[in-house]
Amino acid sequence: MDFERARFNMVEQQIRPWDVLDPEVLDLLMATRREDFVSPQHRDLAFSDIEVPIVLDGKPTGEAMLFPRVEGRILQALALKKHENVLLIGAGSGYLAALMAYRSRKVSALEIHPGIAQLAARNLKDAGISNAQVIEGNGADRFAAGKTGEERFDAIVFSGSLSALPETLSACLNPGARVVAFVGEFPVVQALLLTAGAQGALSSQVMFETALKPLRGFAKPSSFKF
């Protein structure tokens, strides 16, 4: 398979038509070897317009990489700077962490699935990326009471859908921070770009709609009413 031709077609036929026009983002997607973050049996699908399954030891995990066009929109919306620290909830195969690491100071990726966490860490190491750290654990715990006083971030990405945003989200953000979150009930989910103001208030805009599976570990709000 001609990976370079496939990568070019992915950028020109999937990502650019989805209003990803930032030349730095497009150049990064052209330069990063997505095929190295895909399970060996799915390398020929690395640039397809699908959510490529994440497989461990020949067995499906039930998780998948994001669509390439969604990854492009995330990168463009965040507009990361080299001095910024990023939190990624849901490391997946490590590809999105790699893309963000190239544009930021540090990426901390939380992954609840032990095997996937090991896979992501190995893929990042093999790619020579030293400023992205994969931490095994439930991303929801980072927003629990008592943890919001820890490190604050300039950008946060939730790589799966949430029923609702964490109530403590703003306490984890620096002024001017950006958040990409997918909020809704599968399969009706909105991709939101949130921006933190100087006083911690979050402004929000809808970027697009998508059908994204829920993030594991995040509880659904109770529907019980008195």
C-alpha positions as a Markdown table, in Angstrom:
| # | Residue | x | y | z |
|---|---|---|---|---|
| 1 | Met | 0.0 | 0.0 | 0.0 |
| 2 | Asp | 1.2 | 3.5 | -0.8 |
| 3 | Phe | 0.9 | 5.1 | 2.6 |
| 4 | Glu | 2.0 | 8.5 | 1.4 |
| 5 | Arg | -0.6 | 8.7 | -1.3 |
| 6 | Ala | -3.3 | 7.4 | 1.2 |
| 7 | Arg | -2.2 | 10.1 | 3.7 |
| 8 | Phe | -2.5 | 12.8 | 1.0 |
| 9 | Asn | -5.9 | 11.6 | 0.0 |
| 10 | Met | -7.0 | 11.5 | 3.7 |
| 11 | Val | -6.0 | 15.1 | 4.1 |
| 12 | Glu | -7.4 | 16.4 | 0.8 |
| 13 | Gln | -10.6 | 14.3 | 0.5 |
| 14 | Gln | -11.7 | 13.9 | 4.2 |
| 15 | Ile | -10.1 | 16.6 | 6.4 |
| 16 | Arg | -9.8 | 19.7 | 4.3 |
| 17 | Pro | -13.4 | 19.4 | 3.0 |
| 18 | Trp | -14.5 | 19.4 | 6.7 |
| 19 | Asp | -13.3 | 23.0 | 7.0 |
| 20 | Val | -9.9 | 22.1 | 8.4 |
| 21 | Leu | -8.0 | 24.9 | 6.6 |
| 22 | Asp | -5.2 | 25.7 | 9.1 |
| 23 | Pro | -2.0 | 25.0 | 7.1 |
| 24 | Glu | 0.0 | 24.1 | 10.2 |
| 25 | Val | -2.7 | 21.5 | 11.1 |
| 26 | Leu | -2.7 | 20.1 | 7.6 |
| 27 | Asp | 1.1 | 19.9 | 7.5 |
| 28 | Leu | 1.1 | 18.1 | 10.8 |
| 29 | Leu | -1.4 | 15.5 | 9.6 |
| 30 | Met | 0.7 | 15.0 | 6.5 |
| 31 | Ala | 3.9 | 14.5 | 8.6 |
| 32 | Thr | 2.6 | 12.2 | 11.3 |
| 33 | Arg | 2.6 | 8.5 | 10.6 |
| 34 | Arg | -1.0 | 7.5 | 11.5 |
| 35 | Glu | -0.4 | 4.0 | 10.3 |
| 36 | Asp | 2.1 | 3.5 | 13.2 |
| 37 | Phe | -0.8 | 4.0 | 15.7 |
| 38 | Val | -3.1 | 1.5 | 14.1 |
| 39 | Ser | -3.3 | -2.2 | 14.9 |
| 40 | Pro | -1.2 | -4.3 | 12.4 |
| 41 | Gln | -4.2 | -6.0 | 10.9 |
| 42 | His | -5.8 | -2.6 | 10.2 |
| 43 | Arg | -2.9 | -0.7 | 8.8 |
| 44 | Asp | -4.5 | -0.7 | 5.4 |
| 45 | Leu | -7.5 | 1.2 | 7.0 |
| 46 | Ala | -5.3 | 3.8 | 8.7 |
| 47 | Phe | -6.4 | 6.6 | 6.4 |
| 48 | Ser | -10.0 | 5.4 | 5.8 |
| 49 | Asp | -13.0 | 7.5 | 6.7 |
| 50 | Ile | -13.9 | 5.2 | 9.6 |
| 51 | Glu | -13.3 | 4.8 | 13.3 |
| 52 | Val | -10.5 | 2.3 | 13.1 |
| 53 | Pro | -10.9 | -0.4 | 15.9 |
| 54 | Ile | -8.3 | -0.7 | 18.6 |
| 55 | Val | -7.3 | -4.4 | 18.9 |
| 56 | Leu | -5.1 | -6.0 | 21.6 |
| 57 | Asp | -3.6 | -9.5 | 21.1 |
| 58 | Gly | -6.0 | -10.0 | 18.2 |
| 59 | Lys | -9.1 | -9.2 | 20.2 |
| 60 | Pro | -11.3 | -6.2 | 19.8 |
| 61 | Thr | -11.4 | -3.9 | 22.8 |
| 62 | Gly | -14.7 | -2.2 | 21.8 |
| 63 | Glu | -12.8 | 1.1 | 21.5 |
| 64 | Ala | -11.7 | 2.9 | 18.3 |
| 65 | Met | -9.7 | 5.8 | 17.0 |
| 66 | Leu | -11.6 | 8.9 | 16.1 |
| 67 | Phe | -12.4 | 9.8 | 12.5 |
| 68 | Pro | -9.5 | 11.6 | 10.9 |
| 69 | Arg | -11.7 | 14.6 | 10.1 |
| 70 | Val | -12.7 | 14.8 | 13.8 |
| 71 | Glu | -9.0 | 14.8 | 14.8 |
| 72 | Gly | -8.4 | 17.6 | 12.4 |
| 73 | Arg | -11.2 | 19.7 | 13.7 |
| 74 | Ile | -10.0 | 19.2 | 17.3 |
| 75 | Leu | -6.5 | 20.3 | 16.5 |
| 76 | Gln | -7.7 | 23.4 | 14.6 |
| 77 | Ala | -10.2 | 24.4 | 17.3 |
| 78 | Leu | -7.6 | 24.1 | 20.1 |
| 79 | Ala | -5.0 | 26.2 | 18.3 |
| 80 | Leu | -2.3 | 24.9 | 20.7 |
| 81 | Lys | 0.8 | 26.9 | 21.5 |
| 82 | Lys | 4.3 | 25.5 | 22.4 |
| 83 | His | 4.1 | 26.7 | 26.0 |
| 84 | Glu | 0.7 | 25.0 | 26.8 |
| 85 | Asn | -0.1 | 21.9 | 28.8 |
| 86 | Val | -2.9 | 19.6 | 27.6 |
| 87 | Leu | -5.1 | 17.0 | 29.3 |
| 88 | Leu | -6.5 | 14.2 | 27.1 |
| 89 | Ile | -9.2 | 12.0 | 28.6 |
| 90 | Gly | -9.1 | 8.7 | 26.7 |
| 91 | Ala | -5.7 | 8.1 | 25.2 |
| 92 | Gly | -6.8 | 5.6 | 22.6 |
| 93 | Ser | -4.0 | 4.4 | 20.4 |
| 94 | Gly | -1.9 | 7.5 | 21.2 |
| 95 | Tyr | -2.3 | 9.2 | 17.8 |
| 96 | Leu | -4.3 | 12.2 | 19.0 |
| 97 | Ala | -1.9 | 12.7 | 21.9 |
| 98 | Ala | 1.0 | 12.6 | 19.4 |
| 99 | Leu | -0.6 | 15.3 | 17.3 |
| 100 | Met | -1.2 | 17.5 | 20.2 |
| 101 | Ala | 2.3 | 16.9 | 21.6 |
| 102 | Tyr | 3.9 | 18.3 | 18.5 |
| 103 | Arg | 2.1 | 21.6 | 19.1 |
| 104 | Ser | 2.3 | 21.9 | 22.9 |
| 105 | Arg | 4.6 | 21.7 | 25.8 |
| 106 | Lys | 3.2 | 18.6 | 27.4 |
| 107 | Val | 0.3 | 16.2 | 27.0 |
| 108 | Ser | -1.1 | 14.1 | 29.9 |
| 109 | Ala | -3.4 | 11.4 | 28.6 |
| 110 | Leu | -5.6 | 9.4 | 31.0 |
| 111 | Glu | -6.7 | 6.0 | 29.9 |
| 112 | Ile | -9.0 | 3.7 | 31.9 |
| 113 | His | -8.3 | 0.5 | 29.9 |
| 114 | Pro | -4.9 | -0.9 | 31.1 |
| 115 | Gly | -4.0 | -2.6 | 27.9 |
| 116 | Ile | -4.9 | 0.4 | 25.8 |
| 117 | Ala | -2.8 | 2.6 | 28.1 |
| 118 | Gln | 0.2 | 0.4 | 27.5 |
| 119 | Leu | -0.4 | 0.4 | 23.8 |
| 120 | Ala | -0.6 | 4.2 | 23.6 |
| 121 | Ala | 2.5 | 4.6 | 25.7 |
| 122 | Arg | 4.4 | 2.1 | 23.5 |
| 123 | Asn | 3.2 | 3.8 | 20.3 |
| 124 | Leu | 4.3 | 7.3 | 21.6 |
| 125 | Lys | 7.7 | 5.9 | 22.6 |
| 126 | Asp | 8.2 | 4.2 | 19.3 |
| 127 | Ala | 7.3 | 7.5 | 17.5 |
| 128 | Gly | 10.0 | 9.3 | 19.6 |
| 129 | Ile | 7.6 | 11.5 | 21.4 |
| 130 | Ser | 8.8 | 12.4 | 24.9 |
| 131 | Asn | 6.4 | 15.1 | 25.9 |
| 132 | Ala | 3.3 | 13.0 | 26.0 |
| 133 | Gln | 2.6 | 10.9 | 29.1 |
| 134 | Val | 0.0 | 8.1 | 29.3 |
| 135 | Ile | -1.4 | 7.6 | 32.8 |
| 136 | Glu | -3.6 | 4.5 | 33.5 |
| 137 | Gly | -6.7 | 5.6 | 35.4 |
| 138 | Asn | -10.3 | 6.8 | 35.2 |
| 139 | Gly | -10.4 | 10.3 | 33.7 |
| 140 | Ala | -13.5 | 11.1 | 35.7 |
| 141 | Asp | -11.4 | 11.0 | 38.8 |
| 142 | Arg | -9.5 | 14.0 | 37.7 |
| 143 | Phe | -12.6 | 16.1 | 38.1 |
| 144 | Ala | -13.6 | 14.7 | 41.6 |
| 145 | Ala | -13.7 | 16.9 | 44.6 |
| 146 | Gly | -10.3 | 17.5 | 46.1 |
| 147 | Lys | -8.5 | 17.0 | 42.8 |
| 148 | Thr | -9.3 | 20.3 | 41.1 |
| 149 | Gly | -6.6 | 22.0 | 43.0 |
| 150 | Glu | -4.0 | 20.0 | 41.1 |
| 151 | Glu | -2.3 | 21.1 | 37.9 |
| 152 | Arg | -4.4 | 23.3 | 35.7 |
| 153 | Phe | -4.4 | 23.0 | 31.9 |
| 154 | Asp | -4.5 | 25.2 | 28.9 |
| 155 | Ala | -6.5 | 22.7 | 26.9 |
| 156 | Ile | -8.6 | 19.6 | 27.7 |
| 157 | Val | -10.0 | 17.1 | 25.2 |
| 158 | Phe | -12.6 | 14.5 | 26.0 |
| 159 | Ser | -12.2 | 11.8 | 23.3 |
| 160 | Gly | -15.6 | 10.2 | 23.9 |
| 161 | Ser | -19.0 | 11.6 | 24.6 |
| 162 | Leu | -20.3 | 12.8 | 28.0 |
| 163 | Ser | -23.9 | 13.0 | 29.2 |
| 164 | Ala | -23.0 | 16.3 | 30.8 |
| 165 | Leu | -19.8 | 18.3 | 31.4 |
| 166 | Pro | -18.1 | 17.8 | 34.8 |
| 167 | Glu | -19.3 | 20.4 | 37.3 |
| 168 | Thr | -15.7 | 21.1 | 38.3 |
| 169 | Leu | -14.3 | 21.6 | 34.8 |
| 170 | Ser | -13.6 | 25.3 | 35.0 |
| 171 | Ala | -11.6 | 24.7 | 38.2 |
| 172 | Cys | -9.1 | 22.6 | 36.1 |
| 173 | Leu | -8.5 | 25.4 | 33.5 |
| 174 | Asn | -6.1 | 28.3 | 33.2 |
| 175 | Pro | -7.6 | 31.6 | 31.9 |
| 176 | Gly | -8.0 | 31.4 | 28.2 |
| 177 | Ala | -8.0 | 27.6 | 28.2 |
| 178 | Arg | -9.9 | 25.7 | 25.5 |
| 179 | Val | -11.9 | 22.5 | 25.9 |
| 180 | Val | -13.2 | 20.2 | 23.2 |
| 181 | Ala | -16.0 | 18.0 | 24.6 |
| 182 | Phe | -18.6 | 15.8 | 23.0 |
| 183 | Val | -21.9 | 16.2 | 24.9 |
| 184 | Gly | -25.1 | 14.3 | 24.4 |
| 185 | Glu | -26.7 | 10.9 | 24.4 |
| 186 | Phe | -25.4 | 8.5 | 21.8 |
| 187 | Pro | -26.0 | 8.7 | 18.9 |
| 188 | Val | -27.0 | 12.4 | 19.1 |
| 189 | Val | -23.9 | 14.2 | 20.3 |
| 190 | Gln | -22.6 | 17.7 | 19.8 |
| 191 | Ala | -18.9 | 18.7 | 19.6 |
| 192 | Leu | -18.5 | 21.7 | 21.8 |
| 193 | Leu | -15.6 | 24.2 | 21.9 |
| 194 | Leu | -15.5 | 25.9 | 25.3 |
| 195 | Thr | -13.3 | 28.8 | 26.3 |
| 196 | Ala | -12.4 | 29.9 | 29.8 |
| 197 | Gly | -12.7 | 33.5 | 30.7 |
| 198 | Ala | -10.5 | 35.4 | 33.1 |
| 199 | Gln | -13.0 | 34.8 | 35.9 |
| 200 | Gly | -13.4 | 31.1 | 35.1 |
| 201 | Ala | -16.7 | 31.4 | 33.2 |
| 202 | Leu | -17.0 | 29.1 | 30.2 |
| 203 | Ser | -18.3 | 30.3 | 26.9 |
| 204 | Ser | -19.5 | 27.6 | 24.5 |
| 205 | Gln | -20.0 | 27.1 | 20.8 |
| 206 | Val | -21.2 | 24.1 | 18.8 |
| 207 | Met | -18.7 | 22.9 | 16.2 |
| 208 | Phe | -20.6 | 20.0 | 14.7 |
| 209 | Glu | -22.7 | 17.0 | 15.5 |
| 210 | Thr | -21.4 | 13.4 | 15.5 |
| 211 | Ala | -22.2 | 9.9 | 16.8 |
| 212 | Leu | -19.5 | 9.3 | 19.4 |
| 213 | Lys | -19.6 | 6.5 | 22.0 |
| 214 | Pro | -19.6 | 7.4 | 25.7 |
| 215 | Leu | -16.4 | 7.7 | 27.6 |
| 216 | Arg | -15.9 | 4.9 | 30.0 |
| 217 | Gly | -15.9 | 5.8 | 33.7 |
| 218 | Phe | -18.1 | 8.8 | 33.6 |
| 219 | Ala | -21.4 | 8.3 | 35.4 |
| 220 | Lys | -24.7 | 9.3 | 33.7 |
| 221 | Pro | -26.7 | 11.9 | 35.5 |
| 222 | Ser | -29.7 | 10.5 | 37.4 |
| 223 | Ser | -33.0 | 10.8 | 35.5 |
| 224 | Phe | -35.0 | 10.3 | 38.8 |
| 225 | Lys | -37.1 | 13.2 | 39.7 |
| 226 | Phe | -39.3 | 13.8 | 42.7 |
